[in-house]
């Protein structure tokens, strides 16, 4: 039995619903979940990037995972919907509060830059509309080499028949290009009843063109590599990690979460 | 199998794959008709609604979902040897029997079930597959183990000492020893379930 991970539970302001989501995920046997905050910048006015709520504020007592003796791990994740290249600001201080960083590119050019350049972990594949561009082999291979993964969400397919067609078509065309490797399947569930058990999702991967082994990897080991990739994002070249040790007279706790290795004046 | 190998070329009583095959007069080997049993759990938001379920409602829901996802081909496969073998309305456990050749195809339609119509009520729910087995017996063994695990999870949630004692007693009772006792054990677990829920 491997460790199953679901890296996309939609954030809702309703605390009770979020708690029900996390409890259901633990009951189904997911060891790690991520709460997804969506940030959609518009061209006109400047918007605030949502700040992640601390997990302890959401749920006071984390439920025990099914079949294990450990409580579930809950992470925060930010998805930036990109329709222009200026929407993603590298090294923005607001991004540092999140454990995982994802983008949802809407044009081919942005998809290319997301695969090759941006410092992110996950690229979200559209499931609610017809694919606006084709997946080319070069950027997809580049993303695979860099350790960036593609995400297919299945809860839209459960909700509606048209969405199901789009999800399956887009997923199949992605699998044709990346051959089932470095893909993750996640729920994007808003309600607890939209989650599915890990073995059901693995079998659902057959509809998306994944083989059994690839589908299992899409829920377990690929997700783990995403989490490790996200951790190295906070370090300098994945080697050095700096953290301010707790002093008694720490003047500004805000500075703690910006690692010294990543601060701009050190980059010169 | 390439060089014209046939079952009837085997000498009578030969052991193959650890199973002894006897031959009929006609020369065909006796092989059991194989199936796959899916042990599923019905997850609902409101546990009291589970009691409304009956096996015909679940059967209809599965058939509709398969027909919606896989069309006429799926519906045809779903009409062969498909049945609900067991339904526990207290714990929400369902045994589904599928044709072994096509169980993966039919299983891939199960996640798309979002509600079950039972006795005029629409119950929003989803099926979570716990175990896939080749025989009912392996599924049953798994279910006893799984239910024991559920009781262990329930133990810290008990409010008073009396409930705790009850659950502890139920955990000790969980075993699959004698042929006909399992039914009783599963039933007793489900009663415990109800107690802790209420």
Interface residues (C-beta under 8 A of the other chain):
Chain A: X20 X24 X27 X28 X64 X66 X67 X154 X157 X158 X161 X164 X192 X193 X194 X195 X196 X197 X199 X200 X201 X203 X204 X206 X207
Chain B: X41 X43 X45 X68 X104 X107 X108 X110 X111 X112 X114 X124 X125 X126 X127 X128 X129 X130 X132 X149 X153
